[in-house]
Amino acid sequence: MLKKNILLLFFILAGAMVGSLIASVAAGVPMLSWLAYGETIGIPTASPAFLDLAVVRLSLGLEMELNIAQVGCIILSLFGYRWALKKI
């Protein structure tokens, strides 16, 4: 079970990184610039959420930038994950 979860995490992260690379390359090409369109979601790291308990101060911030190329590559990587599960 742990092996499958690690493999799933690997495929998702690999898809996100490949999608990010494709988006950065496609941003300069006029016909493919739509692949770089994306949004940032999450709690901004510039103004994180603070929890002050007088003894411990905790700040939380997590941002994730998703673009069309990343979403497409993550979907393709999930198909690759299903294919890899059949080989295990």
N, C-alpha and C positions, 0 to 999 in steps of 0.2 A: 504493500500500500504506500509506504513512504517513497519507494523507488518511483512509483507512478506519479506521485505528487511533485517530486523533484523534477521529473521529466516534463510534466505539464508546465511548471514554473519556468524551466529552461526554454521551452518552445514559445511561451508567451513573451518572455523577455527578449528572446532572439527576434521574434516577429516585430516587437516594438522598436528594437535597435535598427533592424533593416529598414523598417518603415520610416524611421527618422532620417536615416541616411538617404533614402530615396526622395524624401520631401525636401531635404536641404539641396540636393542636386537639382531637383525639378523646379525649385523656386526661381532659378535663373532662366528657365526655358519658358517662353511665352505660351506655348501650347500645353505645357504640363504644369503650369503654376497653380492650377486648381488642386493638385495633390498636396501642396503645402498649406492649404487653408486649414486652420485649426483654432481651437479654443483652449484656454487654460482654466482648469477646474480645481477646486480645493480651497484650503485656507491659505491665503497669501503668506509667503515667507517674509515679505517686507513688513507686514503687520500681523504677527502671529497671535494666537489666542493665549492669554496668560492665566495661570492659576497661581495665586499667591496665598500660601498657607502660613505665612510669617516665618516658618522654619525652612520651608522648601518653596522655591519659586520654579514653576514649570512653564515652559513656553512650547506651544505646539503649532507647527506649521507644515503643511504638506500641499505641494502644488503638482499638478500633473498636466502636461501639455499634450493634447491629442490632436492629430491631424488626419486627414483622409487617408494618406498613404500608410500611416501606422495602423489604423483600423483595418484596412484591407489586408495588410501583412499579418496582423494578429489573427484574422479569420483564416487566412491561408495556413498559418502555423498550427491552428487547431485541427485542420484537416491532416496536416503532417503528423500531429500528435496521435490522432486516431489511427493513421497508417503505421506509426511506430509501435503502437500498442499491439497490433496484430503480429508484429515481428518478435515481440518479447515472449 
